[in-house]
Amino acid sequence: MKFPSIVIAVFATVGFLSACSNTNEEPQNMDEQITIKTSIFPYEDWAKKIGGDYVDVENIVPIGADAHTYEPTPQEMIKVAESDVFIYNGAELEQFAESIVAAIDNHDVTTLEATSQTHLIGGTHSHEEHGDQESSTDEGYDVTIQGIEDHYHTGDSVQLTVQESGEWFWYINDPATEADWIRVNNEPTTTLNKEASTETQQLKAVQYNDEGEVERTSNSVTILIDDHEGHNHGDEDPHVWLDPLRSIETASSIRDLLVDLMPEQADHFNDNFMELEEQFHQLDEDFRTVAETADYDTFIVSHAGYGYWENQYGIKQIGIAGISPTSEPSQTELIQTVELASSLGLQYVLFEPNITPNVAQVVQDHLNADALTIHPLEALTAEDQANEADYFSLMYDNIETLETALND
């Protein structure tokens, strides 16, 4: 890969400065702070919450900028090279990240690609492919399993929950061998937690009556195992931080990284992570409440960055621009968007505070719709900073926006 000449010059300078400073450098004290640079705001916020006083965290994308299009200054790139940790999203969200990672390869910087720690949905997707899996049995019951049906890696945590009361037994099989279903648990439970094996497997839940006869059976959920080397996210949606449950996986990776770098503070990092995990679960429940009580299940937004809400909660987006806000629609696509939103009776267009395509204003005018603000959370605005906003306050602001947009 070829890098811009400014990148080469910057890191040549860093190498020279490092060589000069090492002669007077004292041995590191493990009580010192871990310096962390991040590419988007959620990772900055989570690292601060988990690390507490033991970390010094800074997001390199400045207030009011957009990670899709931002280009770091030479000074910012030097700061990354001099830090202990660089946490970035990946999945081709930040155009600058790959160059930075390659350029700091010879420096003592630990890198964490956040999207490699969880499971992404495709850039084009439907609710049926992921999230809640539903089926009807011959008895006419609707049995729902909440969980992710997607690519996993060996050893990943799998959690599936039956959204119906009662005593449930879980079964597993290998679809490649068409083997018989094998019971997983001896005691009934609505939630199954297990590690992904080395092979693709199917899971389902069964409920029995007092006579031991099958009363209800869920659909089967396929856990796809993909242990390939490297991660190619070019066709995947990078906005995974907007999914509270997948965010737990990323936050746990940040916790693990901090424990590796400062093991004597492991209890501190673990305690902080557990508090953060509880907040993620509460946020997930509140999103589900909004979706379940809404009059509509669709909203129109300036760019299609909110697919994970459809994936988890069935809240569908009509994106005026594509996955990237710079991917503006053609005239035909714009007309189709207006016609679809009009046919659904949508009364609001959701705009983002940092960057919104001009065509979103055109759509709003054609629909004679009101404007609401939805926050992508990639970077803060000046107002967010003044209000001391964090990940959760912004996400709850988004919930309020959805409550308005999805109801009469």
Secondary structure, 3 states (H helix, E strand, C coil): CCCCHHHHHHHHHHHHHHHHHHHHCCCCCCCCCEEEEECCHHHHHHHHHHHHHHEEEEECCCCCCCCCCCCCCHHHHHHHHCCCEEEECCCCCCCCHHHHHHHCCCCCCEEEEHHHHCCCCECCCCHHHCCCEEEECCCCCEEEEECCCCEECCCCEEEEEECCCCCCEEEEECCCCCCCCEECCCCCCCEEEEECCCCCEEEEEEEECCCCCEEEECCCEEEEECCCCCCCCCCECCCHHHCHHHHHHHHHHHHHHHHHHCHHHHHHHHHHHHHHHHHHHHHHHHHHHHHHHCCCCEEEEEECCCHHHHHHHCCEEEEEECCCCCCCCCHHHHHHHHHHHHHHCCCEEEECCCCCCHHHHHHHHHHCCEEEECCCCCCCCHHHHHCCCCHHHHHHHHHHHHHHHCCC
